[in-house]
Amino acid sequence: MLTVSLLGGESSGKSTLARQLHAALLAQGIHSALVPEHLREWCEAAGRAPQAHEQAAIATEQSRLIEATHAGVVIADTTALMVAAYSELYFSDRSLWPEALAAQRRMGLTLLMGLDLPWVSDGFFRDSPAVREATDTVLRRELQGAGIGFQTVYGQGTQRLRAALRAVGAALGRELLPDDPLLREGSGRWQCEACSDPDCEHRLFSALLARRGA
């Protein structure tokens, strides 16, 4: 079983990508399951954002939902790490990081959403582009500090989905995109193997922006 976790601040496309990835895997006959974001469900049910003392239970429930789901590929539309990030940013509370990082280490693949998508307000919970960037910063800090590998996914629409499928295929040892030009001929391996390398990400992001501006 492979557990794929999607991380990223508000309006970074993780929920959309999670649904697309789930559908794409099912279409290829891969038994997969999607675990929704408990924090969003909690907010929608309560009609408000959680207070500081409610954060820990939300994080614990997110981890429980992931652990209780069994499939060939489990797609987690975020993990307790997101709750820990928001606890630090909104309440200056860093107490949730240790348990959240321990749960994150059990993930088979961590995909971090790139910030190349436009920020869009949902009229309800989303705060601002600045908060999205701050969330990205603390996630990277904690993942890198804990030595947890991650791959950053860029692109819009099918481009982002293909990037995610490329990463999942590499983790499964299976070509999910056999026509992908970024795969080495005959090897089935993605050419870029240093996806949490900031310099590598910078070059990729710059190339994507250049293509969009062409």
Stockholm file with secondary structure:
# STOCKHOLM 1.0

chainA/1-214         MLTVSLLGGESSGKSTLARQLHAALLAQGIHSALVPEHLREWCEAAGRAPQAHEQAAIATEQSRLIEATHAGVVIADTTALMVAAYSELYFSDRSLWPEALAAQRRMGLTLLMGLDLPWVSDGFFRDSPAVREATDTVLRRELQGAGIGFQTVYGQGTQRLRAALRAVGAALGRELLPDDPLLREGSGRWQCEACSDPDCEHRLFSALLARRGA
#=GR chainA/1-214 SS CEEEEEECCTTSSHHHHHHHHHHHHHHTTCCEEEECCHHHHHHHHHTSCCCGGGHHHHHHHHHHHHHTCCSSEEEESCCHHHHHHHHHHHHCCCTTHHHHHHHHTTCSEEEEECSCSCCCCCSSSCCCHHHHHHHHHHHHHHHHHHTCCCEEECCSTHHHHHHHHHHHHHHHTSCSCTTCTTBCTTTCCBSCCCTTCHHHHHHHHHHHHHHHHC
#=GC SS_cons         CEEEEEECCTTSSHHHHHHHHHHHHHHTTCCEEEECCHHHHHHHHHTSCCCGGGHHHHHHHHHHHHHTCCSSEEEESCCHHHHHHHHHHHHCCCTTHHHHHHHHTTCSEEEEECSCSCCCCCSSSCCCHHHHHHHHHHHHHHHHHHTCCCEEECCSTHHHHHHHHHHHHHHHTSCSCTTCTTBCTTTCCBSCCCTTCHHHHHHHHHHHHHHHHC
//
